[in-house]
Amino acid sequence: MLGGTYNLRQLTLGEKFSFVTNRYDGGASIPPVPQSGGFTGYWQNVGTGTAENPQGAYVFTSEELMQNYDGALHADTWVWQRESNYPIAYPRSHPGIEIDGKPILITPGRSALYNGRTFVPHASVFHEAGLSVTWQWVQGANRATLQNSDYTIEVTPRELVYYVNGEPHTLDVPAQYINGQMMLPLRAILESIGCVVEWDNERNAAIVTTP
């Protein structure tokens, strides 16, 4: 069933799954994980992490995974383990964000590219950059206020003008509701507090350096 699938990098295995080899078609055998291109040669379960940054406690070679898999213990999504110092490449549908070298864990589908700009929900990203976020219903819109000790930033969805310490600034793409979630423009807000934001096209990630 899985024999010959040399580019298979992710497996979701359930509690009732078992590896049963078949001498005619290879059965559920899986090829070895390469020890090149930033990969360690092992599978790792995702656990509380993500497919891009797995945090599971189990690490197996392909052969060990097939021999030792126990659905009661190991049911999870399994991915090729990356070397710890190797840069993560994020899928095109789910841009990544790293702040001062730390990947920010965002549920897949909760970051988005819109008109060439990265939009993110506030909690996991702006808090990591040292901003608190509050919401206030103002003139029929849910305004976001982001603050630290030096800055107060006010952003209203679908409006091009936002305010930094009371001074108006203009966005090229306004804050949006995407899939029912209020999403804020990453670069404009973080550059307003002195961060450097760069886009790594090869890795599909926004790289943020705080002041």
C-alpha positions in Angstrom: 0.0 0.0 0.0 2.8 2.5 1.0 5.7 0.8 -0.7 7.6 3.1 -3.1 6.2 6.3 -1.7 9.6 7.9 -1.2 8.2 11.5 -0.9 5.7 10.6 1.9 6.5 13.0 4.7 3.4 12.9 6.9 1.3 10.0 8.2 -1.9 10.1 10.3 -2.2 6.8 12.0 -5.2 5.8 14.1 -5.7 3.6 17.2 -6.8 0.6 15.1 -4.1 0.9 12.4 -1.5 -1.7 12.0 1.4 -2.2 9.6 0.8 -5.4 7.6 3.3 -6.2 4.9 2.4 -7.9 1.7 4.9 -9.7 -0.4 3.1 -8.8 -3.6 2.7 -5.0 -3.3 4.8 -4.0 -0.3 1.8 -3.8 2.0 2.0 -0.9 4.5 5.8 -0.7 4.4 7.2 2.8 4.4 10.6 3.9 2.9 13.4 5.2 5.1 13.5 8.9 6.1 16.5 10.6 4.5 19.4 11.9 6.5 19.8 14.9 4.3 18.1 18.2 3.5 17.8 19.0 7.2 16.1 15.7 8.1 17.4 13.3 10.8 16.4 10.0 9.3 13.5 9.5 11.9 9.8 9.9 12.1 8.4 11.9 15.1 4.8 12.2 16.3 3.4 15.7 16.3 2.1 15.6 19.9 1.2 19.1 21.1 3.2 20.7 18.3 2.5 21.1 14.6 3.5 19.3 11.5 6.2 22.0 11.0 7.3 21.9 14.6 6.5 18.5 16.1 6.7 18.1 19.9 5.9 14.4 20.3 7.8 12.1 22.6 8.2 9.2 20.1 11.0 9.0 17.5 11.4 6.0 15.2 13.1 5.0 12.0 10.7 3.8 9.4 11.6 0.2 10.3 11.1 0.8 14.0 7.8 2.6 13.4 6.5 -0.4 11.4 7.7 -2.9 14.0 6.7 -1.1 17.2 3.6 0.9 16.3 0.9 0.4 19.0 -2.3 2.4 18.2 -3.1 2.7 22.0 0.2 4.6 22.5 1.2 6.0 19.1 -2.0 7.1 17.4 -1.1 10.6 16.0 0.2 12.4 13.0 3.8 11.5 12.2 6.2 13.6 10.2 9.8 13.5 9.2 11.9 14.9 12.1 14.0 18.0 11.2 17.4 18.8 12.6 17.0 21.2 15.5 19.1 23.9 13.9 17.6 23.5 10.4 15.2 26.3 9.3 11.5 25.3 9.0 9.9 25.6 5.6 6.2 26.4 6.0 3.4 25.3 3.6 2.2 27.9 1.1 -1.3 27.8 2.5 -0.1 28.5 6.0 2.6 31.1 6.3 4.9 30.9 9.3 6.0 33.6 11.7 9.2 33.6 13.8 10.0 36.2 16.4 13.6 36.5 17.4 14.3 33.0 16.0 11.3 31.4 17.8 8.6 29.7 15.7 5.2 30.9 16.8 2.7 28.0 16.9 -0.4 29.0 15.0 -3.2 26.5 14.3 -3.1 25.7 10.5 -5.4 28.0 8.7 -5.2 30.7 11.3 -2.5 32.8 9.5 -3.3 33.9 6.0 -1.9 35.8 3.0 -4.2 38.5 1.6 -3.2 40.8 -1.2 0.5 39.8 -0.6 0.4 40.6 3.1 0.6 38.3 6.1 -2.4 38.5 8.5 -2.5 36.8 11.9 -4.9 36.5 14.9 -3.6 38.6 17.7 -3.0 36.3 20.6 0.0 34.1 19.8 1.9 36.6 17.7 1.4 40.1 19.1 1.6 38.9 22.7 5.0 37.3 21.9 6.2 40.7 20.6 5.2 42.3 24.0 1.8 43.8 23.1 -1.4 43.4 25.0 -4.6 43.4 22.9 -8.0 44.6 23.9 -11.2 45.0 21.9 -13.9 47.7 21.9 -17.1 48.0 19.9 -16.8 51.5 18.3 -19.3 52.8 15.7 -20.4 49.4 14.6 -16.9 47.9 14.4 -14.7 45.8 16.7 -11.6 48.0 17.2 -8.4 46.4 18.3 -6.1 48.3 20.7 -2.5 47.0 21.0 -0.3 48.4 23.8 3.0 48.2 25.5 4.8 50.7 27.7 5.7 53.0 24.8 3.0 52.5 22.2 -0.8 52.4 21.7 -2.0 51.2 18.4 -5.6 51.3 17.3 -6.8 49.2 14.3 -10.3 49.0 12.9 -11.3 46.2 10.5 -11.7 47.3 6.8 -10.3 50.8 7.5 -7.0 51.9 5.9 -6.2 54.5 8.6 -4.8 53.2 11.9 -3.4 55.2 14.8 -0.1 55.0 16.7 0.0 57.1 19.9 -2.8 59.1 18.4 -1.1 59.8 15.1 -2.8 58.6 11.9 -1.0 56.1 9.6 -2.1 54.5 6.4 -2.2 50.7 5.7 -1.9 49.4 2.1 -4.2 46.5 3.1 -6.7 47.0 6.0 -7.4 44.5 8.8 -9.8 41.8 7.7 -12.3 39.3 8.9 -11.1 36.0 7.3 -13.0 32.8 7.9 -14.9 34.6 10.7 -11.6 35.5 12.5 -10.4 39.1 13.0 -7.0 39.2 11.4 -4.5 42.0 11.8 -1.7 43.0 9.4 1.6 41.7 10.9 4.2 44.0 9.3 2.5 47.4 9.8 1.7 46.8 13.4 5.1 45.3 14.4 7.1 47.9 12.4 5.1 50.6 14.3 6.8 49.5 17.6 10.3 49.3 16.1 10.4 45.7 15.0 12.2 44.6 11.8 9.9 42.4 9.7 11.4 40.5 6.7 9.8 38.0 4.3 11.6 34.7 3.6 10.0 33.6 0.3 11.9 30.3 0.2 10.6 29.3 3.6 7.2 31.1 3.3 7.7 32.9 6.6 7.7 36.3 8.2 10.9 36.8 10.2 10.5 39.3 13.0 13.3 40.9 15.1 12.2 42.9 18.1 14.0 46.1 19.1 
